[in-house]
Amino acid sequence: MFLNDKPKEIVFHYNKHHNIDVMTPPWIVKFKGKTYYINHFDVLPNVGFSTKETPDNGHTKGSMKMKGLLEIYNKEDKVFARVS
């Protein structure tokens, strides 16, 4: 299921809780004010990205952001995301 019909900003970062509990998905995607916990994240070659540094944030010190179409789907009891 695509979540957007035209390219929008997507921000993702590593979920450090995955280091404590490997059952926790390793990626966090923030999109349109919502948070999604993702097991696997694919970005198609035509999508560029930039970094977003947040040194004063208590949760993450940096993330990656890109603009594209976000698709989130379930496969084999895991959550996947694709940006095109």
N, C-alpha and C positions, 0 to 999 in steps of 0.2 A: 504494500500500500504506500503510495507516495503521499507525503505530508504537505507538499507545496506544489503549486502549479507553475510557478516562475521562480527563478533563482533567488534565494534569500541567504542571509548570513547564518552559518552553522559554526558552533564553537565546541571543541571537544578536548578532553584531557584524560590523563591516566588516573585511574581510581586507586589510590594508594592502599585502600582497605583490602584490595585484592592480595597484597603482600601478606596480610594476616589470615585471610580466609579465601582460599582459591576458588570457592564456590561463588564468590561475589564477582560479577562481571568486571573485567579490567578497564573498561572505557566508560566515560560519562559524556553524553552528548547533550548540549543545551541548545534548544531551538524554540523560538517563539514563546519564550517564558516558561518552557517545560523542560524537565530533566528526564533523560532516558538512560538506562543502564544497559550497555551493549557488550556482548561477548566477542564480536568480530566486526571490524570497521573497514570497509573498502572505499577507496577514492579513485574514481576513474581518471585516466591520464590527462584528460582535457581540463581538469579542475586544478587551479593553483591554490596556494595557501599562504598565510602569513602567520607570524607568532604574535601572541598577546602576553606581555609580561605583567604580572600582578604581584610584585614583591611584598606588598602589605596585606595580601589576602591570606587568611589563616587556613584556607582549604587547599589552594593550589597556587604555586608561584608562577605558573605559566601554562598556556594552552595554545592550541592551534585554531585558526579560524579560516573559513573559506566561504565562498558563495556558490551555491548550487542547488540542485534538487535533491532533497533528502528522502530516502526510502528506508523504512524500518519494517522488518519482517521476521517471523519466527521460522526456524528450521531446526529440526531434530531437538526440540525442547530448549533451544538457545535463541537469543535475540541478536539479529544481524542488522547492520546499517550500511547503506551505499549512498555515496554522493556522486552525482553525475552533472 
